[in-house]
């Protein structure tokens, strides 16, 4: 009688485990179908040709700096990014739902203003045809404005329907 009780408990728990496994398989199938529907909504899938384009518009933050920072710069007193914008278009070709190639053309404008304490900073001032060159100690104010074009050529990996990572070189031309 004791063994019958254990056999009955084991049989019931096995049946419950089987039901849970079937439910899990159905959930996994449903999840896969939802994922494929998201890929179809947000980009190419295996039943598409995997080609397309993306129009980009953005706001640029940040600035420029020589790395490593020159030893002549003793202290940075002010750093003010001027912001800017970026416009572009990228074309892509996916080979499957995850991997592909991308290239494009982007136009950008950005700038910054810095103020730094410098010592023995080599500078040249050009006014028309006159040039004054020498070493400077004091406060240097630098204002930068950059405008240009960038052409990226990247490998593309899609983590999910809305997340894409790009890795590769780019060429920029400043006007």
MDTraj code that builds the backbone (N, CA, C; nanometers):
import mdtraj as md
import numpy as np

residues = "UNK UNK UNK UNK UNK UNK UNK UNK UNK UNK UNK UNK UNK UNK UNK UNK UNK UNK UNK UNK UNK UNK UNK UNK UNK UNK UNK UNK UNK UNK UNK UNK UNK UNK UNK UNK UNK UNK UNK UNK UNK UNK UNK UNK UNK UNK UNK UNK UNK UNK UNK UNK UNK UNK UNK UNK UNK UNK UNK UNK UNK UNK UNK UNK UNK UNK UNK UNK UNK UNK UNK UNK UNK UNK UNK UNK UNK UNK UNK UNK UNK UNK UNK UNK UNK UNK UNK UNK UNK UNK UNK UNK UNK UNK UNK UNK UNK UNK UNK UNK UNK UNK UNK UNK UNK UNK UNK UNK UNK UNK UNK UNK UNK UNK UNK UNK UNK UNK UNK UNK UNK UNK UNK UNK UNK UNK UNK UNK UNK UNK UNK UNK UNK UNK UNK UNK UNK UNK UNK UNK UNK UNK UNK UNK UNK UNK UNK UNK UNK UNK UNK UNK UNK UNK UNK UNK UNK UNK UNK UNK UNK UNK UNK UNK UNK UNK UNK UNK UNK UNK UNK UNK UNK UNK UNK".split()
xyz = np.array([
    [0.0820, -0.1184, 0.0000],
    [0.0000, 0.0000, 0.0000],
    [0.0874, 0.1263, 0.0000],
    [0.1976, 0.1169, 0.0759],
    [0.2891, 0.2296, 0.0825],
    [0.3464, 0.2613, -0.0558],
    [0.3829, 0.1570, -0.1283],
    [0.4423, 0.1767, -0.2605],
    [0.3404, 0.2314, -0.3594],
    [0.2164, 0.1912, -0.3487],
    [0.1102, 0.2397, -0.4366],
    [0.0942, 0.3914, -0.4224],
    [0.1045, 0.4372, -0.2981],
    [0.0933, 0.5817, -0.2713],
    [0.2048, 0.6578, -0.3433],
    [0.3297, 0.6077, -0.3367],
    [0.4428, 0.6727, -0.4032],
    [0.4300, 0.6651, -0.5547],
    [0.3823, 0.5525, -0.6048],
    [0.3636, 0.5372, -0.7494],
    [0.2588, 0.6357, -0.7989],
    [0.1513, 0.6523, -0.7219],
    [0.0439, 0.7453, -0.7580],
    [0.0959, 0.8901, -0.7589],
    [0.1726, 0.9265, -0.6571],
    [0.2299, 1.0621, -0.6505],
    [0.3248, 1.0848, -0.7676],
    [0.4082, 0.9857, -0.7983],
    [0.5017, 0.9967, -0.9100],
    [0.4275, 1.0104, -1.0426],
    [0.3226, 0.9337, -1.0618],
    [0.2440, 0.9377, -1.1854],
    [0.1767, 1.0739, -1.2026],
    [0.1210, 1.1280, -1.0942],
    [0.0564, 1.2587, -1.1022],
    [0.1573, 1.3699, -1.1306],
    [0.2723, 1.3630, -1.0637],
    [0.3732, 1.4668, -1.0879],
    [0.4295, 1.4558, -1.2294],
    [0.4428, 1.3362, -1.2839],
    [0.4897, 1.3179, -1.4218],
    [0.3888, 1.3749, -1.5192],
    [0.2605, 1.3523, -1.4948],
    [0.1564, 1.4049, -1.5829],
    [0.1582, 1.5576, -1.5790],
    [0.1751, 1.6146, -1.4596],
    [0.1826, 1.7590, -1.4472],
    [0.3050, 1.8118, -1.5209],
    [0.4183, 1.7449, -1.5076],
    [0.5404, 1.7850, -1.5769],
    [0.5230, 1.7798, -1.7271],
    [0.4522, 1.6790, -1.7777],
    [0.4275, 1.6671, -1.9204],
    [0.3391, 1.7811, -1.9688],
    [0.2366, 1.8150, -1.8902],
    [0.1497, 1.9251, -1.9273],
    [0.2280, 2.0565, -1.9301],
    [0.3142, 2.0752, -1.8297],
    [0.3935, 2.1967, -1.8265],
    [0.4901, 2.2018, -1.9445],
    [0.5492, 2.0898, -1.9819],
    [0.6410, 2.0861, -2.0949],
    [0.5669, 2.1192, -2.2240],
    [0.4447, 2.0670, -2.2396],
    [0.3668, 2.0984, -2.3589],
    [0.3307, 2.2465, -2.3606],
    [0.2915, 2.3009, -2.2448],
    [0.2616, 2.4434, -2.2374],
    [0.3852, 2.5265, -2.2728],
    [0.5009, 2.4817, -2.2247],
    [0.6251, 2.5513, -2.2525],
    [0.6553, 2.5487, -2.4027],
    [0.6341, 2.4344, -2.4682],
    [0.6566, 2.4251, -2.6129],
    [0.5635, 2.5187, -2.6880],
    [0.4388, 2.5265, -2.6450],
    [0.3434, 2.6167, -2.7094],
    [0.3835, 2.7628, -2.6889],
    [0.4283, 2.7952, -2.5667],
    [0.4739, 2.9314, -2.5400],
    [0.5952, 2.9675, -2.6250],
    [0.6882, 2.8728, -2.6387],
    [0.8075, 2.8975, -2.7195],
    [0.7694, 2.9179, -2.8660],
    [0.6743, 2.8368, -2.9160],
    [0.6282, 2.8519, -3.0540],
    [0.5607, 2.9877, -3.0731],
    [0.4770, 3.0276, -2.9765],
    [0.4093, 3.1567, -2.9826],
    [0.5102, 3.2713, -2.9781],
    [0.6117, 3.2572, -2.8924],
    [0.7163, 3.3591, -2.8814],
    [0.7923, 3.3717, -3.0134],
    [0.8246, 3.2590, -3.0767],
    [0.8952, 3.2603, -3.2039],
    [0.8099, 3.3284, -3.3117],
    [0.6800, 3.2997, -3.3129],
    [0.5902, 3.3621, -3.4105],
    [0.5816, 3.5131, -3.3868],
    [0.5762, 3.5546, -3.2595],
    [0.5729, 3.6982, -3.2281],
    [0.7022, 3.7664, -3.2715],
    [0.8150, 3.7004, -3.2479],
    [0.9441, 3.7559, -3.2864],
    [0.9517, 3.7724, -3.4384],
    [0.9061, 3.6701, -3.5124],
    [0.9073, 3.6790, -3.6580],
    [0.8139, 3.7892, -3.7070],
    [0.7008, 3.8073, -3.6390],
    [0.6085, 3.9153, -3.6760],
    [0.6741, 4.0512, -3.6515],
    [0.7480, 4.0658, -3.5401],
    [0.8192, 4.1906, -3.5124],
    [0.9261, 4.2184, -3.6176],
    [1.0022, 4.1148, -3.6576],
    [1.1026, 4.1332, -3.7620],
    [1.0363, 4.1765, -3.8919],
    [0.9209, 4.1165, -3.9231],
    [0.8504, 4.1541, -4.0458],
    [0.8054, 4.2993, -4.0383],
    [0.7675, 4.3439, -3.9183],
    [0.7212, 4.4814, -3.9018],
    [0.8362, 4.5811, -3.9076],
    [0.9515, 4.5469, -3.8469],
    [1.0600, 4.6430, -3.8319],
    [1.1763, 4.6218, -3.9272],
    [1.1679, 4.5306, -4.0181],
    [1.2795, 4.5153, -4.1105],
    [1.2708, 4.3873, -4.1886],
    [1.3759, 4.3558, -4.2614],
    [1.3742, 4.2411, -4.3516],
    [1.3734, 4.1084, -4.2766],
    [1.3094, 4.0109, -4.3366],
    [1.3086, 3.8744, -4.2837],
    [1.3506, 3.7817, -4.3953],
    [1.3517, 3.6518, -4.3673],
    [1.3958, 3.5561, -4.4669],
    [1.3021, 3.5511, -4.5879],
    [1.1770, 3.5965, -4.5735],
    [1.0862, 3.5933, -4.6875],
    [1.0873, 3.7246, -4.7658],
    [1.1777, 3.8192, -4.7322],
    [1.1952, 3.9425, -4.8075],
    [1.3300, 3.9377, -4.8786],
    [1.3537, 4.0358, -4.9641],
    [1.4836, 4.0404, -5.0313],
    [1.5928, 4.0960, -4.9410],
    [1.5562, 4.1559, -4.8263],
    [1.6543, 4.2018, -4.7284],
    [1.7242, 4.3305, -4.7639],
    [1.6670, 4.4098, -4.8544],
    [1.7282, 4.5367, -4.8918],
    [1.6365, 4.6512, -4.8533],
    [1.6965, 4.7669, -4.8261],
    [1.6152, 4.8816, -4.7922],
    [1.7026, 5.0008, -4.7593],
    [1.6413, 5.1034, -4.7040],
    [1.7152, 5.2226, -4.6658],
    [1.6542, 5.2797, -4.5382],
    [1.7345, 5.3594, -4.4686],
    [1.6940, 5.4252, -4.3455],
    [1.7322, 5.5722, -4.3588],
    [1.6387, 5.6609, -4.3354],
    [1.6663, 5.8040, -4.3331],
    [1.6923, 5.8433, -4.1888],
    [1.8003, 5.9150, -4.1653],
    [1.8405, 5.9497, -4.0290],
    [1.8409, 6.1009, -4.0094],
    [1.7979, 6.1429, -3.8928],
    [1.8103, 6.2812, -3.8493],
    [1.8449, 6.2770, -3.7016],
    [1.9402, 6.3585, -3.6594],
    [1.9805, 6.3519, -3.5201],
    [2.0408, 6.4811, -3.4702],
    [2.0606, 6.4854, -3.3398],
    [2.1233, 6.5977, -3.2723],
    [2.2597, 6.5519, -3.2244],
    [2.3629, 6.6303, -3.2494],
    [2.5004, 6.5924, -3.2169],
    [2.5428, 6.6611, -3.0877],
    [2.5952, 6.5825, -2.9922],
    [2.6538, 6.6346, -2.8689],
    [2.8019, 6.6012, -2.8687],
    [2.8792, 6.6777, -2.7932],
    [3.0190, 6.6417, -2.7772],
    [3.1127, 6.7406, -2.8412],
    [3.2404, 6.7043, -2.8410],
    [3.3422, 6.7920, -2.8946],
    [3.4597, 6.7108, -2.9441],
    [3.5733, 6.7771, -2.9615],
    [3.6933, 6.7102, -3.0090],
    [3.8065, 6.7350, -2.9107],
    [3.9003, 6.6447, -2.9080],
    [4.0190, 6.6614, -2.8242],
    [4.1329, 6.5787, -2.8810],
    [4.2547, 6.6281, -2.8692],
    [4.3680, 6.5418, -2.9051],
    [4.3893, 6.4399, -2.7932],
    [4.4165, 6.3175, -2.8296],
    [4.4442, 6.2137, -2.7297],
    [4.5817, 6.1581, -2.7541],
    [4.6648, 6.1468, -2.6554],
    [4.6458, 6.1949, -2.5190],
    [4.6492, 6.3476, -2.5164],
    [4.5940, 6.4036, -2.4097],
    [4.5897, 6.5484, -2.3926],
    [4.7336, 6.6015, -2.3839],
    [4.7682, 6.7051, -2.4597],
    [4.9063, 6.7572, -2.4556],
    [4.9458, 6.8020, -2.3148],
    [5.0718, 6.7830, -2.2812],
    [5.1195, 6.8182, -2.1473],
    [5.1169, 6.9689, -2.1230],
    [5.1107, 7.0484, -2.2307],
    [5.1060, 7.1938, -2.2170],
    [4.9730, 7.2421, -2.1578],
    [4.8682, 7.1631, -2.1706],
    [4.7380, 7.2001, -2.1147],
    [4.7379, 7.1603, -1.9681],
    [4.7302, 7.2607, -1.8803],
    [4.7392, 7.2366, -1.7358],
    [4.6034, 7.2170, -1.6707],
    [4.5017, 7.2887, -1.7193],
    [4.3708, 7.2841, -1.6539],
    [4.2642, 7.3269, -1.7549],
    [4.1528, 7.2541, -1.7574],
    [4.0411, 7.2917, -1.8439],
    [3.9387, 7.3650, -1.7580],
    [3.9162, 7.4916, -1.7903],
    [3.8231, 7.5744, -1.7125],
    [3.6814, 7.5695, -1.7670],
    [3.6692, 7.5524, -1.8975],
    [3.5378, 7.5622, -1.9612],
    [3.5290, 7.4605, -2.0743],
    [3.4168, 7.3938, -2.0826],
    [3.3873, 7.3071, -2.1965],
    [3.2396, 7.3223, -2.2270],
    [3.2071, 7.3719, -2.3448],
    [3.0675, 7.3957, -2.3814],
    [3.0417, 7.3421, -2.5216],
    [2.9802, 7.2231, -2.5321],
    [2.9435, 7.1742, -2.6652],
    [2.8387, 7.2665, -2.7265],
    [2.8558, 7.3013, -2.8508],
    [2.7602, 7.3881, -2.9200],
    [2.6445, 7.3076, -2.9793],
    [2.6600, 7.1780, -2.9815],
    [2.5554, 7.0964, -3.0421],
    [2.5594, 7.1088, -3.1926],
    [2.4683, 7.0466, -3.2547],
    [2.4612, 7.0489, -3.3997],
    [2.3587, 6.9479, -3.4453],
    [2.3596, 6.9195, -3.5726],
    [2.2642, 6.8219, -3.6224],
    [2.3305, 6.7331, -3.7261],
    [2.2624, 6.6267, -3.7564],
    [2.3097, 6.5297, -3.8531],
    [2.1919, 6.4821, -3.9366],
    [2.2116, 6.4742, -4.0671],
    [2.1126, 6.4210, -4.1601],
    [2.1803, 6.3164, -4.2469],
    [2.1099, 6.2097, -4.2787],
    [2.1725, 6.1096, -4.3632],
    [2.0770, 6.0053, -4.4132],
    [2.1295, 5.9220, -4.5004],
    [2.0545, 5.8089, -4.5526],
    [2.1502, 5.6903, -4.5591],
    [2.1039, 5.5754, -4.5135],
    [2.1819, 5.4515, -4.5163],
    [2.1059, 5.3480, -4.5965],
    [2.1771, 5.2769, -4.6814],
    [2.1205, 5.1625, -4.7515],
    [2.1737, 5.0357, -4.6870],
    [2.0924, 4.9313, -4.6821],
    [2.1368, 4.8066, -4.6202],
    [2.0957, 4.6870, -4.7030],
    [2.1674, 4.5778, -4.6843],
    [2.1376, 4.4492, -4.7450],
    [2.1580, 4.3432, -4.6379],
    [2.0503, 4.2748, -4.6005],
    [2.0592, 4.1659, -4.5030],
    [2.0685, 4.0337, -4.5757],
    [2.1550, 3.9461, -4.5242],
    [2.1715, 3.8133, -4.5818],
    [2.0819, 3.7115, -4.5122],
    [2.0436, 3.7395, -4.3886],
    [1.9431, 3.6635, -4.3147],
    [1.8790, 3.7605, -4.2166],
    [1.8042, 3.7120, -4.1187],
    [1.7340, 3.8037, -4.0286],
    [1.8285, 3.8772, -3.9341],
    [1.9524, 3.8352, -3.9221],
    [2.0452, 3.8966, -3.8262],
    [2.1610, 3.9722, -3.8907],
    [2.2241, 3.9186, -3.9950],
    [2.3491, 3.9722, -4.0483],
    [2.3300, 4.0422, -4.1822],
    [2.4047, 4.1515, -4.2004],
    [2.3985, 4.2225, -4.3263],
    [2.5104, 4.3240, -4.3401],
    [2.5036, 4.4048, -4.4450],
    [2.5982, 4.5130, -4.4708],
    [2.5205, 4.6426, -4.4876],
    [2.5858, 4.7536, -4.4525],
    [2.5206, 4.8832, -4.4618],
    [2.6221, 4.9877, -4.5062],
    [2.5762, 5.0831, -4.5852],
    [2.6583, 5.1973, -4.6227],
    [2.5662, 5.3179, -4.6383],
    [2.6230, 5.4363, -4.6393],
    [2.5369, 5.5534, -4.6487],
    [2.6145, 5.6810, -4.6687],
    [2.5424, 5.7911, -4.6589],
    [2.6000, 5.9238, -4.6682],
    [2.5324, 6.0099, -4.5628],
    [2.6136, 6.0748, -4.4777],
    [2.5598, 6.1572, -4.3690],
    [2.6262, 6.2948, -4.3715],
    [2.5462, 6.3956, -4.3484],
    [2.5927, 6.5336, -4.3378],
    [2.5844, 6.5738, -4.1912],
    [2.6869, 6.6410, -4.1387],
    [2.6834, 6.6800, -3.9977],
    [2.7368, 6.8211, -3.9780],
    [2.6895, 6.8843, -3.8712],
    [2.7407, 7.0126, -3.8233],
    [2.7536, 6.9997, -3.6716],
    [2.8667, 7.0427, -3.6169],
    [2.8851, 7.0381, -3.4727],
    [2.9892, 7.1408, -3.4326],
    [2.9977, 7.1692, -3.3030],
    [3.0948, 7.2666, -3.2558],
    [3.1110, 7.2610, -3.1052],
    [3.2076, 7.3375, -3.0557],
    [3.2318, 7.3441, -2.9120],
    [3.3141, 7.4686, -2.8809],
    [3.3191, 7.4998, -2.7535],
    [3.4020, 7.6101, -2.7037],
    [3.4719, 7.5592, -2.5781],
    [3.6038, 7.5812, -2.5709],
    [3.6797, 7.5410, -2.4525],
    [3.7668, 7.6559, -2.4060],
    [3.7907, 7.6567, -2.2770],
    [3.8842, 7.7506, -2.2166],
    [3.9789, 7.6705, -2.1294],
    [4.1087, 7.6871, -2.1492],
    [4.2063, 7.6067, -2.0759],
    [4.3261, 7.6910, -2.0348],
    [4.3815, 7.6574, -1.9204],
    [4.5076, 7.7172, -1.8751],
    [4.6203, 7.6389, -1.9424],
    [4.7087, 7.7083, -2.0138],
    [4.8180, 7.6424, -2.0844],
    [4.9520, 7.7039, -2.0440],
    [5.0585, 7.6262, -2.0619],
    [5.1941, 7.6736, -2.0332],
    [5.2846, 7.6281, -2.1475],
    [5.3550, 7.7245, -2.2079],
    [5.4443, 7.6978, -2.3217],
    [5.3719, 7.6294, -2.4378],
    [5.2529, 7.6780, -2.4670],
    [5.1692, 7.6221, -2.5739],
    [5.2128, 7.6828, -2.7061],
    [5.2553, 7.5998, -2.8016],
    [5.3026, 7.6480, -2.9308],
    [5.1828, 7.6926, -3.0149],
    [5.1831, 7.8185, -3.0578],
    [5.0701, 7.8736, -3.1321],
    [5.1199, 7.9543, -3.2506],
    [5.0306, 7.9703, -3.3484],
    [5.0573, 8.0573, -3.4628],
    [4.9315, 8.1376, -3.4892],
    [4.9475, 8.2678, -3.5070],
    [4.8356, 8.3557, -3.5385],
    [4.8571, 8.4058, -3.6807],
    [4.7562, 8.3861, -3.7653],
    [4.7652, 8.4264, -3.9055],
    [4.6624, 8.5355, -3.9297],
    [4.7094, 8.6497, -3.9750],
    [4.6209, 8.7620, -4.0101],
    [4.6585, 8.8060, -4.1505],
    [4.5800, 8.7625, -4.2480],
    [4.6144, 8.7920, -4.3869],
    [4.7400, 8.7174, -4.4245],
    [4.8455, 8.7953, -4.4627],
    [4.9732, 8.7329, -4.4977],
    [5.0722, 8.7342, -4.3816],
    [5.0376, 8.8019, -4.2725],
    [5.1261, 8.8111, -4.1567],
    [5.1058, 8.6901, -4.0655],
    [5.2167, 8.6367, -4.0165],
    [5.2135, 8.5212, -3.9271],
    [5.2995, 8.5521, -3.8053],
    [5.2405, 8.5322, -3.6868],
    [5.3147, 8.5454, -3.5614],
    [5.3116, 8.4088, -3.4949],
    [5.4314, 8.3567, -3.4651],
    [5.4376, 8.2231, -3.4064],
    [5.5242, 8.2283, -3.2812],
    [5.4852, 8.1477, -3.1818],
    [5.5636, 8.1432, -3.0588],
    [5.4973, 8.0568, -2.9529],
    [5.5517, 8.0694, -2.8302],
    [5.4975, 7.9917, -2.7180],
    [5.4130, 8.0836, -2.6323],
    [5.3006, 8.0284, -2.5838],
    [5.2040, 8.1077, -2.5089],
    [5.1786, 8.0438, -2.3740],
    [5.1703, 8.1275, -2.2683],
    [5.1321, 8.0827, -2.1353],
    [5.0172, 8.1715, -2.0902],
    [4.9070, 8.1082, -2.0465],
    [4.7891, 8.1834, -2.0039],
    [4.6628, 8.1048, -2.0318],
    [4.5537, 8.1786, -2.0592],
    [4.4248, 8.1152, -2.0873],
    [4.4021, 8.1117, -2.2376],
    [4.3797, 7.9944, -2.2897],
    [4.3527, 7.9749, -2.4321],
    [4.2039, 7.9450, -2.4503],
    [4.1377, 8.0231, -2.5320],
    [3.9961, 8.0004, -2.5643],
    [3.9926, 7.9456, -2.7072],
    [3.9337, 7.8296, -2.7252],
    [3.9244, 7.7673, -2.8570],
    [3.7775, 7.7482, -2.8924],
    [3.7417, 7.7946, -3.0092],
    [3.6051, 7.7755, -3.0582],
    [3.6148, 7.6940, -3.1870],
    [3.5392, 7.5854, -3.1930],
    [3.5444, 7.4946, -3.3065],
    [3.4067, 7.4806, -3.3693],
    [3.4031, 7.4889, -3.5010],
    [3.2800, 7.4607, -3.5766],
    [3.3197, 7.3680, -3.6904],
    [3.2532, 7.2557, -3.6989],
    [3.2858, 7.1577, -3.8022],
    [3.1609, 7.1239, -3.8822],
    [3.1793, 7.1146, -4.0116],
    [3.0743, 7.0728, -4.1037],
    [3.1374, 6.9723, -4.1981],
    [3.0638, 6.8658, -4.2280],
    [3.1228, 6.7681, -4.3176],
    [3.0292, 6.6563, -4.3554],
    [3.0877, 6.5597, -4.4250],
    [3.0166, 6.4418, -4.4710],
    [3.0872, 6.3180, -4.4185],
    [3.0105, 6.2140, -4.3911],
    [3.0653, 6.0867, -4.3471],
    [3.0060, 5.9766, -4.4336],
    [3.0913, 5.8830, -4.4748],
    [3.0468, 5.7656, -4.5493],
    [3.0869, 5.6424, -4.4690],
    [2.9898, 5.5773, -4.4007],
    [3.0211, 5.4551, -4.3272],
    [3.0012, 5.3310, -4.4156],
    [3.0829, 5.2283, -4.3910],
    [3.0652, 5.0965, -4.4528],
    [3.0753, 4.9969, -4.3375],
    [2.9620, 4.9385, -4.2984],
    [2.9603, 4.8599, -4.1748],
    [2.8958, 4.7242, -4.1937],
    [2.9403, 4.6304, -4.1105],
    [2.8701, 4.5034, -4.0938],
    [2.7584, 4.5293, -3.9942],
    [2.6430, 4.4704, -4.0182],
    [2.5246, 4.4962, -3.9377],
    [2.4797, 4.3685, -3.8703],
    [2.4530, 4.3774, -3.7400],
    [2.3998, 4.2629, -3.6643],
    [2.2756, 4.3082, -3.5894],
    [2.1645, 4.2406, -3.6119],
    [2.0383, 4.2751, -3.5466],
    [2.0209, 4.1886, -3.4227],
    [2.0220, 4.2514, -3.3061],
    [2.0019, 4.1812, -3.1802],
    [1.8544, 4.1461, -3.1644],
    [1.7689, 4.2383, -3.2004],
    [1.6247, 4.2186, -3.1910],
    [1.5588, 4.2929, -3.3051],
    [1.4270, 4.2982, -3.2993],
    [1.3535, 4.3616, -3.4075],
    [1.3850, 4.5105, -3.4189],
    [1.4157, 4.5758, -3.3067],
    [1.4403, 4.7204, -3.3093],
    [1.5835, 4.7597, -3.2766],
    [1.6718, 4.6648, -3.2446],
    [1.8090, 4.6964, -3.2048],
    [1.9068, 4.6412, -3.3070],
    [1.9943, 4.7284, -3.3550],
    [2.0940, 4.6915, -3.4544],
    [2.2297, 4.7462, -3.4116],
    [2.3323, 4.6630, -3.4230],
    [2.4698, 4.7073, -3.3984],
    [2.5440, 4.7096, -3.5311],
    [2.6202, 4.8183, -3.5536],
    [2.7015, 4.8325, -3.6742],
    [2.8467, 4.8429, -3.6332],
    [2.9335, 4.7763, -3.7078],
    [3.0765, 4.7803, -3.6800],
    [3.1501, 4.7887, -3.8127],
    [3.2366, 4.8894, -3.8240],
    [3.3142, 4.9008, -3.9461],
    [3.3738, 5.0387, -3.9620],
    [3.4484, 5.0576, -4.0678],
    [3.5167, 5.1859, -4.0903],
    [3.4248, 5.2908, -4.1514],
    [3.4695, 5.4152, -4.1424],
    [3.3991, 5.5250, -4.2084],
    [3.5016, 5.6283, -4.2538],
    [3.4648, 5.7050, -4.3523],
    [3.5497, 5.8120, -4.4036],
    [3.4724, 5.9411, -4.3855],
    [3.5384, 6.0437, -4.3288],
    [3.4748, 6.1733, -4.3112],
    [3.5536, 6.2798, -4.3860],
    [3.4810, 6.3749, -4.4395],
    [3.5421, 6.4872, -4.5079],
    [3.4852, 6.6141, -4.4451],
    [3.5730, 6.6981, -4.3897],
    [3.5304, 6.8228, -4.3269],
    [3.5422, 6.9363, -4.4265],
    [3.4374, 7.0168, -4.4313],
    [3.4343, 7.1328, -4.5201],
    [3.4924, 7.2523, -4.4460],
])
top = md.Topology()
chain = top.add_chain()
for i, resn in enumerate(residues, 1):
    res = top.add_residue(resn, chain, resSeq=i)
    for name in ("N", "CA", "C"):
        top.add_atom(name, md.element.get_by_symbol(name[0]), res)
traj = md.Trajectory(xyz[None], top)
